[in-house]
Amino acid sequence: STLKDPVHTYTGAAGSYNVSLTVTSSQGCTNYKMDTVYINPVIQVEFSADTACLGSPTQLWAQSLNANTVVSQMTWYFDNQAPVIVQPPQYSIFYTFTYAGFHSVKLVMEDISGCTDSIVKPVLVRSVPANDFSYTWHCTSDTVWFTDLTPASGSGTTQYYWDFGDPGSGAANYSFVQNPFHIFHFPGLYNVKQTVTYITNVQACSNTKIKQLYYDQSPNAAFT
């Protein structure tokens, strides 16, 4: 270059480069100077993340694809929250997102020379069932009917598990159908638990709902 203050981008391998400068005055006098410039390796930042259910922490792993990089720190950006800064030897972190869906996550990696590289990737958080149920029975029957009120998952399959809080009924205390029934033989307060699981090819997310049911048998009418 013949410029006074040139700019040059090194596109080859990292390492040392000899830079020479020759200055010539208007009278034709010259002076020569050589120095060494060291070019740091490109960091090539990358990260991966697991797929968590809403309410559970997502684990993320950072790495440099360049084996020659000496990392000094990593800065994570999640949604609009304050950045999270970690330093080696910690390359993995856990973060709990506040809503289901895709989140844009940015990672900035810095090496010991102050060079940085960044990457932005989507991270998916699966929704959990907003499950609910109702129940009803008739005075002339010991059978209580349960109705599932959980919204459809939209994808994958849905599994159901019921615990009627009546262990004295043996195996009948449990059910795996969407809208079961149960026969309570004794009056009392029962804690009925419904667990719904959304299942996809990569994740199973569950949620549990518990309601108290007071069952009272029909009175036996008699007179003398």
N, C-alpha and C positions, 0 to 999 in steps of 0.2 A: 504494500500500500504506500502511496505517496502523501497520504493525509497526515496532518499534525497529530490528531487524536483519533486513530482508527478504531473500528470495532470488528472483531473477528469471532465467528462461531466455529468451534472445533467439533467436527462431526465424526471424527475417528474414535479410536479407543481412548479410554482414560489413561492418564499417565503424565509424564514430564515432556514438555516441549521447549526447545531453545528458541527464544525470540531475540532477534538482533535489530538494532536501530542505528542507522547511519544518518548523520546530520551534516548538511553541506551549507556553508555560509555563502553570501552573495559574492565573496571574493574567491570562492572555489575551495576554501579550506573545509576539511571534513573531520568528523569525529565518530567513533564507533563504540557501541555499547551492546553487550549481550547479557541476557538474563534468562532464568528458567521459570516457566509458568507450569503449574501443576493443575491438571484438569481432573476433577473428581468423577468417579463413576456415576452413571445415571441410576437413581434409586430404583425405579420401576416398582412403585408401591402397588400392593394388592391386598385384598381382604376377602374373607368368606364368613358366612353366618349360617347358623342353623335356623330352622323354622319353628318358632315357639307358639304356644297358645296364648291368647290374651290373658294377662295377669301373671304369666310366668316370664322369667328373664330370658332374653335372647343372648346367646353366646356368640361373640365375634372374634375372629383371629386375624391379626395383621402380619404381613410379611413383605420383605423386599425380594423381588425376583432376581436381583443382582447379588451374587454371593460375596462380592467385594464391599458392599455397603456396610458401614459401621453406623448403626442407628443411634441417635441421641434421644429422640422423643417422638411420640405420636400423639396427634390431636384428633379426637373424634367429634363430629358434629351430628346431633340427632334432632331432627325437626327444628324447632326454634328454641331449643334449650341451650343452656350454657355449655361451652365445649368441655370435653373430658380429656385431660392430659395424662398420659402414662409414659413410663420410661422402661427401657430394658432392665432386667430380663423379662418384664411382663409384656407379653405380646397378645394376650387374650383378655377380654373384658366381658362383663355381663351388663345388660341394659334392659330395663323393663319399659316397654312402650305403653302408651295410654289408650290406644285405640287399635282395632283390627284393620288390616289392609296393608298396602304397600307404603313404606317409609323411605324417603331419600336420605341415605347416610353418606357422609363425606369423611374421608380419612386423609389427613396431611401428615406425611412422614418427613422428618428432618434428620440429616446425618451430622456427624461431628464437625463438618466444615461449614455448616449452616445452609447447605443446599437442601431444597425441599422438592417433594413431588406429592401430588394429590390424586385422589380417585373418588368418584361418586357412583354409588350403586344402589339399586332398590333392595330393600329387605322386607320380607313378607311376615306378617303376624296373623295367625289364624284366629277366627272368631270362636267363641265358646257358646254353647246353647243358652239361650235365655229361657230356660225351661220353666214350666209351670203346669199345674194340673188341678182338676176339680174332682169332687166325688159326690155320690148321692146314694141313698138307699131308701127302701120303702118299709113302712112299719110292719108289714106282714112278712118280711124276709130278713134273714140273717146276712144276706149278701150285700156287700158294698161295691158299687161300680165306680171305677176310676177313669177319668177322661184326660188324655194328654193334651195340653194346650201349647206345646212347644212349636215355635215357627219352623218351617221346613229349612233344611240346611242349604238348599240351592245347588249343592254338588256333593258327590260321594254318597255314603249311606249313613243311616242313623241307627244306633243301638240303644235299647232301653233296659234298665235294671231297676226293679222295685223291691223294696224291703218294707213290709207292712208293719213292722214293729211288734209282731205277734209270734215270737219264737216258739210258743207252745203249739203252734199249728204245724211245726215240722217243715218239710220241704215246701208246703203250700205258702209259707211265709214269704217266698220269693217268686218273682215273675220276670219274664224277659220279653213280654209283648207290649205293644204300644198302649193299649187300653184294657187293662186287666180287671179282674174282680177278685174279691177276697171275702171269705166267710169268717166273721168274728163270732166265736162261741161264747164269749164272756163280755159283759159291759166293762167299760173303762176307757182310759186315755191312751191313745196309741200314737207313736211318732212314725209317720209314714214318710219314707225316703224314696225319692225318684232321682236316678242318675241317667242323664242323657249324654250320649257320645256322638259327635260328628266325626266320621271317618273318611279320609281321602287317601290317595295313594302315597302321600308323604307325611301325614300327620293324623293323630287322633286327639280331639279336644273334648273334654268332659266338663259337666257342671252338675251340681247336686242341689236339689230343692227338698226341704223338709217341712212338713205341715203336721200339726197336731189334730187328731181326729178323736172326738169323743163319741164312742159307740154305746148305745143304750138299747137293750133288747125291748121288744114290744111287751107291754104288760099283759099278763094273763087275766082276763076278765072272769070273775066268778061271783056268785052271790048265793046266799041261803035264805 
